[in-house]
Amino acid sequence: MAILLFLILLLTAILINMSQKRKELERRVERLEKINGVVHYELDTVGPINNEEQ
């Protein structure tokens, strides 16, 4: 039982760590995009984007 609890806690810690790293990487990407003047679009955008329609 103790081993199962340990594995659950270990998995939780790993998932939290990965989530924090992902958030940090997203912040870095946004900062670099601002520096480079890149317009960021969400990943779920489908098809070409027309800026004229907006």
C-alpha positions as CSV (number, residue, x, y, z in Angstrom):
1,M,0.0,0.0,0.0
2,A,2.9,2.3,0.8
3,I,4.4,1.7,-2.6
4,L,1.2,2.6,-4.3
5,L,0.9,5.8,-2.3
6,F,4.5,6.7,-3.1
7,L,3.9,6.1,-6.9
8,I,0.8,8.3,-6.8
9,L,2.7,11.1,-5.1
10,L,5.6,10.7,-7.4
11,L,3.4,10.9,-10.5
12,T,1.6,14.0,-9.1
13,A,5.0,15.7,-8.5
14,I,6.1,14.9,-12.0
15,L,2.9,16.3,-13.5
16,I,3.1,19.5,-11.5
17,N,6.7,20.0,-12.5
18,M,5.9,19.5,-16.2
19,S,3.0,21.9,-16.0
20,Q,5.3,24.6,-14.4
21,K,7.9,24.1,-17.1
22,R,5.3,24.4,-19.8
23,K,4.0,27.6,-18.4
24,E,7.5,29.0,-18.2
25,L,8.2,28.0,-21.8
26,E,5.0,29.7,-22.9
27,R,6.0,32.9,-21.1
28,R,9.4,32.8,-22.8
29,V,7.8,32.2,-26.3
30,E,5.4,35.2,-25.7
31,R,8.3,37.4,-24.7
32,L,10.4,36.4,-27.7
33,E,7.4,36.9,-30.0
34,K,6.9,40.5,-28.6
35,I,10.6,41.2,-29.2
36,N,10.5,39.8,-32.8
37,G,7.2,41.4,-33.6
38,V,5.5,38.0,-34.3
39,V,1.8,37.8,-34.1
40,H,0.8,34.8,-32.0
41,Y,-2.2,32.7,-33.0
42,E,-3.8,29.9,-31.0
43,L,-2.8,26.4,-32.1
44,D,-6.4,25.4,-32.7
45,T,-6.8,28.0,-35.5
46,V,-8.0,26.3,-38.7
47,G,-7.3,27.6,-42.2
48,P,-5.7,30.9,-43.3
49,I,-6.3,34.0,-41.2
50,N,-7.5,37.1,-43.0
51,N,-6.6,40.2,-41.1
52,E,-8.7,42.3,-43.5
53,E,-11.9,40.8,-42.2
54,Q,-11.2,41.9,-38.6
